[in-house]
Amino acid sequence: ILDVRCLVIKTQYHITLPRDAKGQYLFDLICHHLNLLEKDYFGIRYVDPDKQRHWLEVTKCIAKQMKSQPPFTMCLRVKFYPPDPAALKEEITRYLVFLQIKRDLYHGRLLCKTTDAAMLAAFILQAEIGDYDPGKHPEGYSSKFQFFPKHSEKLERRISDIHKTELIGQTPDTSELNFLQKAQMLETYGVDPHPCKDVSGNPAFLAFTPFGFVVLQGNKRVHFLKNEVTKLKFEGKIFHIYANQKEDKKIILTYFAPTPEACKHLWKCGVENQAFYKLEKSSQVRTVSSSNLFFKGSRFRYSGRVAKEVMEQSCCVLETPSESVSLSLHSLPWTGLESLRDSAHSTPVRSVSHGDSFMPRSRSLARDASEGSAVISDEAYSPSDSMLPTPVAEHSLELTVARQVNGAPCSIKEEKESEAGTPSVGDAGDLSDSRATVEGAEGASPLSEVEQVNTFVLSVLRLLLVTIGLLFVLLFLLIVLTESDLDVAFLRDIRQTPEFEQFHYEYFCPLRRWFACKLRWAGSLLINK
């Protein structure tokens, strides 16, 4: 029996599973409990004891994927952001996506300019507390809520003005829908950042979004590849993105992840993103290898439907639960979306001073501007909670829940201490652009050159050993066939050559007599005993 703790909309569920249960079993159980039919956009995320994030693979056994001891702690998260959230069929799906994006905004992953930030926060405020009421909402009421990593008094006044005047009469679901439509227009919508370093050692964040692959570095978006990515590779901590640009120009972007495990996670996220958003049918999904050589590297295959199939089948979604799943789920009974919305609305109450500067402001950018760098903010892109989305121990779980209840966000310092060994981007201002290594180009740091030489030598040695092994096997098979009594023209011709006759009488026959003598000697010893 497996004991699993799953955090769904800030509510903890204890689930008992068979020991050989696969990831799909747990995922279907959670979706059934939520009556979630458009479930292809979601996934179950967990963090191993080394603070490395993972997506639970639905085709594999849960117990074999986990490195920690039970009970296992996991979270339901948006894995593939919908390109158009307003097109989602079910209100529960839109609400879960709304919660995820609100979380992204709170942790600094959704970067936006001041006017957009004020509108987004006002939508959240309207969805949670309803219309402005002078009797219930005194002066400065919006300053009690923490919508962003940092606030300013000017922004809080702007949020209050929008909430008081522009959103009167909007229902929670309408405000949430408007929030989603506003958020999807931002350049950082759908960004799940992976911390890396470029070939010069400068920090950067890599992300696969519904609209393409982006690289955020300092206060710039240095790369945006919409449909140009052709191949993804990794070896150790080195991650390569192969892409085609205009006029048949091929580029290779090279980045370095903090650990080999983080690099593999980045590669798998990229493989799944490419399959989900780019393919027409799930039948086109193929197993992808991280290496060109068959005897090394990792192999991975995306499991599930692709975006086009999901959107086509969403039109046929019925507002009825799927087939029953019989497992023990120790939680309150499902009471509908309204009670879920009431229980999950928990924008933290501010506990910081008004002197904090507001979050970075960005400039609206066209999604199809795929070449060149573009300034997205006045400060460095530095999400505060991107590396540790789920708790990894009992005390961290209790601390996280307590902070959510009390409304106190984790400080950046505490986040860094809890993310042992995970680098963060804390330097403000412009950093140099990520340097794309065009085929045949130079520019790696000394450490990366040594690593590349070592990996190349190891690859050559593996290839040499495999080649020698195959040659020995082929030679052994040839000797066995030629020394056998098979009457084949090809073998008969070989036996009649002078070289084979010399090999037969000078080497093979003495070796065969020697082996026969040793076998007789060993047999006599066994008989005497």
C-alpha positions as CSV (number, residue, x, y, z in Angstrom):
1,I,0.0,0.0,0.0
2,L,1.3,3.5,-0.9
3,D,0.4,6.5,1.2
4,V,0.3,9.7,-1.0
5,R,-0.4,13.3,0.0
6,C,-1.6,15.3,-2.9
7,L,-2.0,19.1,-2.7
8,V,-4.9,20.3,-4.8
9,I,-5.9,23.9,-4.7
10,K,-4.1,24.4,-1.3
11,T,-6.1,21.4,0.1
12,Q,-4.3,18.3,1.2
13,Y,-5.7,14.9,0.4
14,H,-4.4,11.6,1.8
15,I,-4.7,8.9,-0.8
16,T,-4.1,5.2,-0.3
17,L,-3.0,3.4,-3.5
18,P,-1.9,-0.2,-4.5
19,R,1.8,-0.5,-4.3
20,D,2.1,-1.2,-8.0
21,A,-0.2,1.7,-9.0
22,K,1.0,3.7,-12.0
23,G,0.9,7.5,-12.3
24,Q,-2.2,7.4,-14.5
25,Y,-4.1,5.7,-11.7
26,L,-3.4,8.6,-9.2
27,F,-4.0,11.2,-11.9
28,D,-7.4,9.8,-12.9
29,L,-8.4,9.6,-9.2
30,I,-7.7,13.3,-8.6
31,C,-9.4,14.3,-11.8
32,H,-12.5,12.2,-11.0
33,H,-12.7,13.8,-7.5
34,L,-12.6,17.2,-9.1
35,N,-14.9,16.2,-11.9
36,L,-12.2,17.5,-14.2
37,L,-12.7,16.2,-17.8
38,E,-10.4,18.6,-19.6
39,K,-7.5,17.1,-17.8
40,D,-4.8,17.0,-20.5
41,Y,-3.5,20.4,-19.5
42,F,-2.6,19.3,-16.0
43,G,0.0,17.0,-14.4
44,I,1.2,15.9,-11.0
45,R,4.5,17.5,-9.9
46,Y,6.8,16.4,-7.1
47,V,10.2,17.3,-5.7
48,D,12.8,14.7,-4.8
49,P,15.1,14.9,-1.7
50,D,17.7,16.7,-3.8
51,K,15.2,19.6,-4.5
52,Q,14.9,18.6,-8.1
53,R,11.4,19.0,-9.7
54,H,9.8,16.2,-11.7
55,W,6.5,15.5,-13.5
56,L,5.0,12.2,-12.5
57,E,5.1,9.9,-15.5
58,V,1.7,8.3,-16.0
59,T,3.0,5.2,-17.7
60,K,5.4,4.2,-14.9
61,C,4.9,2.8,-11.4
62,I,4.7,5.6,-8.8
63,A,6.9,3.8,-6.2
64,K,9.7,3.3,-8.8
65,Q,9.7,7.0,-9.6
66,M,10.0,8.3,-6.1
67,K,13.4,8.5,-4.3
68,S,11.9,9.5,-1.0
69,Q,10.1,7.4,1.6
70,P,6.3,7.4,1.9
71,P,4.1,9.3,2.4
72,F,4.8,10.9,-1.0
73,T,3.9,14.5,-1.4
74,M,2.7,15.8,-4.8
75,C,0.9,18.7,-6.3
76,L,-1.7,19.1,-9.1
77,R,-0.3,21.8,-11.4
78,V,-0.9,23.2,-14.9
79,K,1.5,21.3,-17.1
80,F,0.5,22.7,-20.5
81,Y,-0.9,26.2,-20.5
82,P,-3.9,26.6,-22.8
83,P,-3.1,28.9,-25.8
84,D,-6.6,30.4,-25.4
85,P,-8.0,29.9,-21.8
86,A,-11.3,31.4,-22.9
87,A,-11.8,28.5,-25.2
88,L,-11.9,26.0,-22.4
89,K,-15.2,24.2,-22.2
90,E,-15.6,23.7,-18.4
91,E,-15.6,26.3,-15.7
92,I,-13.7,24.1,-13.4
93,T,-10.8,23.9,-15.9
94,R,-10.7,27.7,-16.3
95,Y,-10.8,28.1,-12.6
96,L,-7.8,25.8,-12.0
97,V,-5.9,27.6,-14.7
98,F,-6.8,30.9,-13.1
99,L,-5.4,29.7,-9.8
100,Q,-2.1,28.6,-11.5
101,I,-1.7,32.0,-13.2
102,K,-2.5,33.8,-10.0
103,R,0.2,31.8,-8.4
104,D,2.6,32.6,-11.2
105,L,1.9,36.3,-10.7
106,Y,2.4,36.1,-7.0
107,H,5.8,34.4,-7.3
108,G,7.1,36.7,-10.0
109,R,7.0,34.2,-12.9
110,L,4.3,36.3,-14.8
111,L,6.1,39.5,-15.6
112,C,4.0,42.5,-16.7
113,K,4.0,46.3,-16.8
114,T,2.3,48.4,-14.1
115,T,-1.0,49.0,-16.0
116,D,-1.4,45.3,-16.7
117,A,-0.5,44.4,-13.2
118,A,-3.1,46.7,-11.7
119,M,-5.8,45.3,-14.0
120,L,-4.9,41.7,-13.1
121,A,-4.9,42.4,-9.4
122,A,-8.3,44.2,-9.7
123,F,-9.8,41.2,-11.4
124,I,-8.5,39.0,-8.6
125,L,-9.9,41.4,-6.0
126,Q,-13.3,41.4,-7.7
127,A,-13.4,37.6,-7.9
128,E,-12.6,37.2,-4.2
129,I,-14.4,40.0,-2.4
130,G,-17.0,41.1,-4.9
131,D,-18.1,44.7,-5.6
132,Y,-16.6,47.5,-3.6
133,D,-18.6,48.4,-0.5
134,P,-17.5,51.5,1.5
135,G,-18.9,49.9,4.7
136,K,-16.8,46.8,4.3
137,H,-13.8,48.1,2.5
138,P,-12.1,51.1,4.2
139,E,-9.4,53.3,2.7
140,G,-6.3,51.3,1.6
141,Y,-8.1,47.9,1.7
142,S,-6.3,46.7,-1.4
143,S,-2.9,47.1,0.3
144,K,-3.8,44.3,2.7
145,F,-3.5,41.8,-0.2
146,Q,-0.2,40.5,-1.7
147,F,-0.7,40.0,-5.4
148,F,3.0,40.4,-6.5
149,P,6.4,39.8,-5.0
150,K,6.7,43.6,-4.4
151,H,4.2,46.5,-4.2
152,S,4.1,50.3,-4.3
153,E,1.5,52.7,-2.9
154,K,0.8,54.1,-6.3
155,L,0.0,50.7,-7.7
156,E,-2.3,49.9,-4.7
157,R,-4.2,53.1,-5.4
158,R,-4.5,52.2,-9.0
159,I,-5.9,48.7,-8.1
160,S,-8.5,50.2,-5.8
161,D,-9.6,52.7,-8.4
162,I,-10.1,50.0,-11.0
163,H,-12.0,47.8,-8.6
164,K,-14.2,50.6,-7.4
165,T,-15.2,52.0,-10.8
166,E,-14.6,49.6,-13.7
167,L,-15.5,46.1,-12.3
168,I,-18.8,46.8,-10.5
169,G,-21.3,44.0,-11.1
170,Q,-18.8,41.4,-12.4
171,T,-19.4,37.9,-11.1
172,P,-16.4,35.8,-9.9
173,D,-16.4,33.6,-13.0
174,T,-16.5,36.7,-15.3
175,S,-13.7,38.3,-13.4
176,E,-11.6,35.1,-13.6
177,L,-12.3,34.9,-17.4
178,N,-11.2,38.5,-17.9
179,F,-8.1,37.8,-15.8
180,L,-7.2,34.8,-18.1
181,Q,-7.8,36.8,-21.3
182,K,-5.6,39.6,-20.0
183,A,-2.8,37.2,-18.8
184,Q,-2.6,35.3,-22.0
185,M,-1.5,38.5,-23.8
186,L,1.6,38.9,-21.7
187,E,5.0,37.8,-23.0
188,T,5.6,35.6,-19.9
189,Y,2.3,33.8,-20.0
190,G,2.9,30.0,-19.6
191,V,6.5,30.4,-18.6
192,D,7.8,27.6,-16.2
193,P,11.4,28.9,-15.8
194,H,14.4,26.6,-15.7
195,P,17.5,28.2,-14.2
196,C,20.6,27.8,-16.4
197,K,23.8,29.6,-17.4
198,D,25.0,30.5,-20.9
199,V,28.4,29.7,-22.4
200,S,29.8,32.9,-20.7
201,G,28.5,31.9,-17.3
202,N,25.7,34.5,-17.1
203,P,22.5,33.3,-15.4
204,A,19.5,32.8,-17.6
205,F,16.0,31.3,-17.5
206,L,14.8,28.8,-20.2
207,A,11.2,28.0,-20.7
208,F,8.9,26.2,-23.2
209,T,5.6,28.1,-23.6
210,P,2.5,27.5,-25.7
211,F,3.9,29.9,-28.3
212,G,7.5,28.7,-28.5
213,F,10.8,28.5,-26.7
214,V,12.1,31.6,-24.8
215,V,15.2,32.6,-23.0
216,L,15.0,35.3,-20.3
217,Q,18.2,36.9,-19.2
218,G,18.6,39.9,-17.0
219,N,15.9,42.3,-18.0
220,K,15.7,41.0,-21.6
221,R,14.1,38.3,-23.6
222,V,17.2,37.3,-25.6
223,H,15.6,34.5,-27.7
224,F,12.2,33.6,-28.8
225,L,11.9,30.6,-31.2
226,K,8.3,30.1,-32.3
227,N,8.4,27.1,-34.6
228,E,12.1,26.9,-35.4
229,V,13.2,24.3,-32.8
230,T,14.2,21.1,-34.7
231,K,16.0,19.1,-32.0
232,L,16.8,19.0,-28.3
233,K,19.8,17.3,-26.8
234,F,21.5,17.1,-23.5
235,E,24.6,15.4,-22.1
236,G,25.4,15.7,-18.4
237,K,24.7,19.4,-17.5
238,I,24.9,20.6,-21.1
239,F,21.7,21.4,-23.0
240,H,21.6,22.1,-26.7
241,I,18.7,23.6,-28.7
242,Y,18.9,23.2,-32.5
243,A,16.8,25.6,-34.5
244,N,16.3,26.9,-38.0
245,Q,15.9,30.6,-38.6
246,K,15.2,32.7,-41.7
247,E,17.1,32.1,-44.9
248,D,17.9,28.6,-43.9
249,K,20.2,29.8,-41.1
250,K,20.8,27.0,-38.5
251,I,21.8,27.9,-34.9
252,I,22.7,25.9,-31.8
253,L,22.0,27.4,-28.4
254,T,24.0,25.9,-25.6
255,Y,23.2,26.3,-21.9
256,F,24.4,24.7,-18.7
257,A,22.0,23.4,-16.1
258,P,22.9,23.3,-12.3
259,T,22.9,19.5,-12.2
260,P,22.6,16.6,-14.7
261,E,19.1,15.8,-13.2
262,A,18.0,19.4,-13.8
263,C,19.2,19.2,-17.4
264,K,17.4,15.9,-18.0
265,H,14.2,17.5,-16.5
266,L,14.5,20.5,-18.9
267,W,15.0,18.1,-21.8
268,K,11.9,16.0,-21.0
269,C,9.8,19.2,-20.5
270,G,11.0,20.3,-24.0
271,V,10.2,17.0,-25.6
272,E,6.7,17.0,-24.1
273,N,6.1,20.6,-25.0
274,Q,7.1,20.0,-28.6
275,A,4.9,16.9,-28.9
276,F,1.9,18.5,-27.2
277,Y,1.8,21.8,-29.1
278,K,3.3,21.0,-32.5
279,L,2.0,17.6,-33.6
280,E,-1.4,17.1,-35.3
281,K,-2.2,13.7,-33.7
282,S,-1.0,11.6,-30.8
283,S,-0.2,8.8,-33.2
284,Q,2.6,10.9,-34.6
285,V,4.4,10.9,-31.2
286,R,7.8,9.0,-31.4
287,T,10.3,8.0,-28.8
288,V,13.0,10.6,-28.6
289,S,16.7,10.0,-27.7
290,S,19.0,12.5,-26.0
291,S,21.9,11.2,-28.0
292,N,22.7,10.2,-31.6
293,L,24.3,7.0,-30.5
294,F,22.1,4.0,-29.8
295,F,24.0,2.7,-26.8
296,K,24.1,5.8,-24.6
297,G,21.8,8.6,-23.6
298,S,18.2,8.7,-22.3
299,R,15.1,7.8,-24.2
300,F,11.7,9.3,-23.5
301,R,8.2,9.3,-25.1
302,Y,5.4,11.7,-24.4
303,S,2.2,9.9,-23.3
304,G,-1.2,11.6,-23.9
305,R,-3.2,13.5,-26.4
306,V,-1.8,16.6,-28.3
307,A,-3.3,20.1,-28.1
308,K,-5.2,19.9,-31.3
309,E,-6.9,16.7,-30.3
310,V,-7.7,18.2,-26.8
311,M,-9.3,21.3,-28.3
312,E,-11.3,19.3,-30.9
313,Q,-12.6,16.9,-28.2
314,S,-13.4,19.7,-25.8
315,C,-16.4,20.5,-27.9
316,C,-17.8,17.0,-27.0
317,V,-17.1,17.3,-23.2
318,L,-20.2,16.5,-21.1
319,E,-20.8,17.9,-17.7
320,T,-20.9,14.5,-16.1
321,P,-18.2,12.7,-14.2
322,S,-16.1,10.0,-15.8
323,E,-16.3,6.4,-14.8
324,S,-16.0,5.7,-11.1
325,V,-12.6,5.0,-9.5
326,S,-12.8,3.0,-6.4
327,L,-10.0,4.1,-4.0
328,S,-9.9,5.6,-0.5
329,L,-9.7,9.4,-0.6
330,H,-9.7,10.8,2.9
331,S,-11.2,14.3,2.3
332,L,-14.5,16.2,2.4
333,P,-17.0,15.2,-0.2
334,W,-17.1,17.1,-3.5
335,T,-19.6,19.9,-3.2
336,G,-19.3,21.8,-6.5
337,L,-17.3,24.7,-8.0
338,E,-18.8,27.4,-5.8
339,S,-17.7,25.8,-2.5
340,L,-14.3,25.1,-4.1
341,R,-14.0,28.7,-5.1
342,D,-14.9,29.9,-1.6
343,S,-12.4,27.6,0.0
344,A,-9.5,28.2,-2.4
345,H,-9.7,32.0,-2.6
346,S,-6.8,32.9,-0.4
347,T,-4.7,35.8,-1.8
348,P,-2.2,36.4,1.0
349,V,-2.5,39.4,3.3
350,R,0.5,41.7,3.0
351,S,3.1,41.8,5.7
352,V,5.6,44.1,4.0
353,S,6.0,47.9,4.1
354,H,4.8,50.3,1.5
355,G,8.4,51.3,0.8
356,D,9.0,48.2,-1.4
357,S,9.4,48.9,-5.0
358,F,7.0,47.3,-7.4
359,M,7.6,44.3,-9.6
360,P,9.5,44.8,-12.9
361,R,7.6,46.7,-15.6
362,S,7.7,45.3,-19.1
363,R,7.0,46.5,-22.5
364,S,4.4,44.9,-24.7
365,L,6.0,42.8,-27.4
366,A,4.6,41.1,-30.5
367,R,4.5,37.3,-30.2
368,D,5.8,36.8,-33.7
369,A,9.0,38.9,-33.1
370,S,11.2,35.8,-33.1
371,E,14.5,37.3,-33.8
372,G,16.7,39.6,-31.8
373,S,16.6,40.5,-28.1
374,A,13.8,42.6,-26.5
375,V,13.7,44.4,-23.2
376,I,10.9,43.0,-21.1
377,S,11.5,44.8,-17.8
378,D,13.5,47.4,-15.9
379,E,14.8,44.7,-13.5
380,A,16.1,41.2,-13.8
381,Y,13.6,38.4,-14.3
382,S,13.9,36.5,-10.9
383,P,11.0,34.4,-9.9
384,S,11.1,33.8,-6.1
385,D,9.4,30.4,-5.9
386,S,10.0,28.7,-9.3
387,M,12.4,26.0,-8.0
388,L,10.4,24.5,-5.2
389,P,6.8,24.2,-6.2
390,T,6.0,21.3,-3.7
391,P,7.2,20.6,-0.2
392,V,9.8,17.9,0.3
393,A,9.5,17.2,4.1
394,E,7.0,17.3,6.9
395,H,8.3,20.6,8.4
396,S,8.4,22.3,5.0
397,L,4.8,21.2,4.3
398,E,3.6,22.6,7.6
399,L,5.6,25.8,7.0
400,T,4.1,26.3,3.6
401,V,0.5,25.7,4.7
402,A,1.0,28.0,7.7
403,R,2.3,30.7,5.5
404,Q,-0.6,30.4,3.1
405,V,-3.1,30.6,6.0
406,N,-1.4,33.5,7.6
407,G,-0.8,35.2,4.3
408,A,2.9,35.6,4.7
409,P,4.9,34.9,1.5
410,C,8.2,33.1,1.8
411,S,11.1,35.5,1.6
412,I,13.6,35.2,-1.2
413,K,16.3,34.5,1.3
414,E,14.4,31.6,2.8
415,E,13.6,30.3,-0.7
416,K,17.3,30.3,-1.5
417,E,18.2,28.5,1.8
418,S,15.5,25.9,1.1
419,E,16.7,25.4,-2.5
420,A,20.0,23.8,-1.5
421,G,22.4,24.0,-4.4
422,T,19.9,25.6,-6.8
423,P,21.2,28.8,-8.4
424,S,19.0,31.9,-8.6
425,V,19.2,35.1,-10.6
426,G,19.5,38.0,-8.3
427,D,21.6,40.5,-10.3
428,A,19.6,43.5,-11.5
429,G,20.2,45.4,-14.7
430,D,21.2,44.3,-18.2
431,L,23.2,41.2,-18.7
432,S,25.0,40.3,-21.9
433,D,23.0,38.5,-24.5
434,S,23.0,34.7,-24.6
435,R,25.5,33.7,-27.3
436,A,24.2,31.3,-29.8
437,T,26.8,28.9,-31.0
438,V,26.4,28.7,-34.7
439,E,27.6,25.4,-36.2
440,G,31.4,25.5,-36.1
441,A,31.4,28.6,-33.9
442,E,33.5,29.1,-30.7
443,G,32.8,30.8,-27.4
444,A,32.7,28.3,-24.6
445,S,34.2,28.9,-21.2
446,P,37.3,27.0,-20.1
447,L,35.3,24.8,-17.8
448,S,32.8,24.0,-20.5
449,E,35.7,23.2,-23.0
450,V,37.1,20.7,-20.5
451,E,33.7,19.1,-20.0
452,Q,33.1,18.9,-23.8
453,V,36.5,17.3,-24.3
454,N,35.8,14.7,-21.6
455,T,32.4,13.9,-23.0
456,F,33.9,13.6,-26.5
457,V,36.7,11.2,-25.3
458,L,34.2,9.1,-23.4
459,S,32.0,8.9,-26.5
460,V,34.9,7.8,-28.7
461,L,36.0,5.2,-26.1
462,R,32.4,3.8,-25.9
463,L,32.3,3.6,-29.7
464,L,35.7,1.9,-29.9
465,L,34.8,-0.7,-27.3
466,V,31.5,-1.5,-28.9
467,T,33.2,-1.8,-32.4
468,I,35.9,-4.2,-31.0
469,G,33.3,-6.2,-29.3
470,L,31.2,-6.6,-32.4
471,L,34.3,-7.6,-34.4
472,F,35.2,-10.3,-31.9
473,V,31.7,-11.7,-32.0
474,L,31.6,-11.7,-35.8
475,L,35.0,-13.4,-35.9
476,F,33.9,-16.1,-33.4
477,L,30.7,-16.8,-35.5
478,L,32.8,-17.0,-38.7
479,I,35.1,-19.6,-37.1
480,V,32.3,-21.7,-35.8
481,L,30.6,-21.7,-39.1
482,T,33.7,-22.6,-41.1
483,E,34.7,-25.4,-38.7
484,S,31.2,-26.9,-38.8
485,D,30.0,-29.5,-41.3
486,L,27.5,-27.1,-43.0
487,D,27.7,-27.7,-46.8
488,V,27.3,-24.1,-48.0
489,A,29.1,-22.8,-51.1
490,F,30.3,-19.7,-49.3
491,L,31.8,-21.7,-46.4
492,R,33.2,-24.4,-48.8
493,D,35.1,-21.7,-50.7
494,I,36.5,-20.3,-47.5
495,R,37.6,-23.8,-46.3
496,Q,39.5,-24.4,-49.6
497,T,41.7,-21.3,-49.3
498,P,45.4,-21.8,-48.3
499,E,45.1,-19.2,-45.5
500,F,42.2,-21.1,-43.9
501,E,44.0,-24.4,-44.1
502,Q,47.1,-22.9,-42.5
503,F,44.9,-21.4,-39.7
504,H,43.1,-24.7,-39.3
505,Y,46.2,-26.9,-38.8
506,E,48.5,-24.5,-37.0
507,Y,46.1,-22.7,-34.6
508,F,42.6,-24.1,-34.5
509,C,43.4,-27.9,-34.2
510,P,46.1,-27.4,-31.4
511,L,43.7,-25.1,-29.5
512,R,40.9,-27.6,-29.8
513,R,43.1,-30.4,-28.5
514,W,44.2,-28.2,-25.6
515,F,40.6,-27.5,-24.7
516,A,39.7,-31.2,-25.0
517,C,42.6,-32.2,-22.7
518,K,41.6,-29.7,-20.1
519,L,38.0,-30.9,-20.2
520,R,39.1,-34.6,-19.8
521,W,41.3,-33.6,-16.9
522,A,38.5,-31.7,-15.2
523,G,36.2,-34.6,-15.7
524,S,38.7,-37.1,-14.2
525,L,39.0,-34.9,-11.1
526,L,35.2,-34.8,-10.6
527,I,35.1,-38.6,-11.0
528,N,37.8,-39.2,-8.4
529,K,36.1,-37.0,-5.9
